[in-house]
Amino acid sequence: MQKLTTMFVLKKIHRWLGFPIGLIFLITFGTGFLTSIDELLSRTAKLPQHSEPYQAPSLVQQAEAISYFENQHKDIRQIILPTPSKPYYQVAKRGESYFYHLSSLEEIGHVTKSREGFFQTVLQLHRNLLLGKEGFLGIKGAHYVAWVSLIALAISLLGIYIWWPLRRTFAWRDVLPQGTKRKNWYYSHMTAGIMSVAVILMLALTGAAITYRDVAKSVLGVNNNEKSPTQHATTLDNNWHSWLSHAQQNWPDAKIAYIQFPRSTPAKGAANNNRKADAAQVKNNKNLKQTQTTSRTKNNSEAIITLRLLTPQDWFGLPSSKVYINRKKSQVTGSDFFSESSFGEKLYSIIVPLHTGRNLSAIYVAVLMLLSIIGTVMVLSGVVSFVQKKRKWKIQKSNLRFNKTVQS
């Protein structure tokens, strides 16, 4: 009897808590599916076509190309080196990318990512429910999304527990409703929930970790396992060939995938415009802004360039190993290799790629998109099933009252 009572209470919690959370989670899951489409489209839209066979450029050629790109562009964020699958250079700036021919260094493509438009609105809806940094009731929109996802995860795990005694009813075909009756939506909810619980677990935890980075670092032990700085920096000739050669000679098994540049301080006019637009936010977060400004100033003065290296030990083919170069002093100030990191640090480094599919294969993004569709079906069918159940209950209650009135 106690077991039945416990199950009855758990079902009530799953239904009544799941309905309001599900309405918000439906937005999160649905927009996540749309952002996956945007990610796939961005990989193929307007990318340069390559017809000539790939020949790996030498270090001298790479150094000359990087120097050329720096002369052509300001505020570069990344320079991505050629690969057999992408035999061209890519220069990434804020909101745009330039593509250059492997040998002639002629510009062969230019992609601009608008900060407005449908997919950008969808992305903001996914990240913060369009509440912005100001949020609602003093809580940022991203925090609402994180907590809704975590609560939805708990509800999903509770749903698995409730479903377990009925596990023999599982059928793949029920993932989509086979009709419009409540039982069809109910079985669709259960089936889609079983199929998507793993991706809900992964996306909810990684999404919350992105929002609460400091908490994630603390839990995974990233702060407690920071690498000690290099005691004796290596001074090199002040040119790209010297820096690239040093990396290749000291780490012959690694391949330089791309170069990260320090972010520059915004222009004075742009900074003034931002301050006017965010005046209220600046007042509310004065101390935080001062801390961030101090940090940016320090990083810019150091001008640390990061060589991102791909080693055989890196997970999922992601270039997670780093070599740091102080450009002003032309010194290699340290390195941070994936193989030397703790398990928690390795896990933390792949949180963003796992959640967004960034820098992972198109197959992974496609699978993530498919599971997001199934998750959206799960939430939608649960909401519809709940509404139909309440409507049926109200009709039955109304008929019961009517019959009592007639009998009296």
Buried (B, 14 or more C-beta within 10 A) or exposed (E): EEEEEEEEEBEEBBBEBBBEBBEBBBBBBBBBBBBBBBBBEBEEEEBBEBEEEBEEBEBEBBBBBBEBBBEEBEEBBBBBBBEEEBBBBBBBBEEEBBBBBBBEBEBBBEBEBEEEEEBEEBBBBBBBBEBBEBBEEEEBBBBBBBBBBBBBBBBBEBBEEBBEEEEEEEEEEBBEBBEEEBEBBBBBBBBBBBBBBEBBEBBBBBBBBBBBEEEBBEBBBBEEEEEEEEEEBEEBEEEBBBBBBBBBEEBEEBBBBBBBBBEBBEEEEEEEEEEEEBEEBBEEBEEEBEEEEEEBEEEEEBBBBBBBBBBEBBEEEBBBBBBBBBBEBBBBBBBBBBEEBEEBBBBBBBBBBBBBBEBBEEEBBBBBBBBBBBBBBBBBBBBBBBEBBEEEEEEEEEEEEEEEEEEE
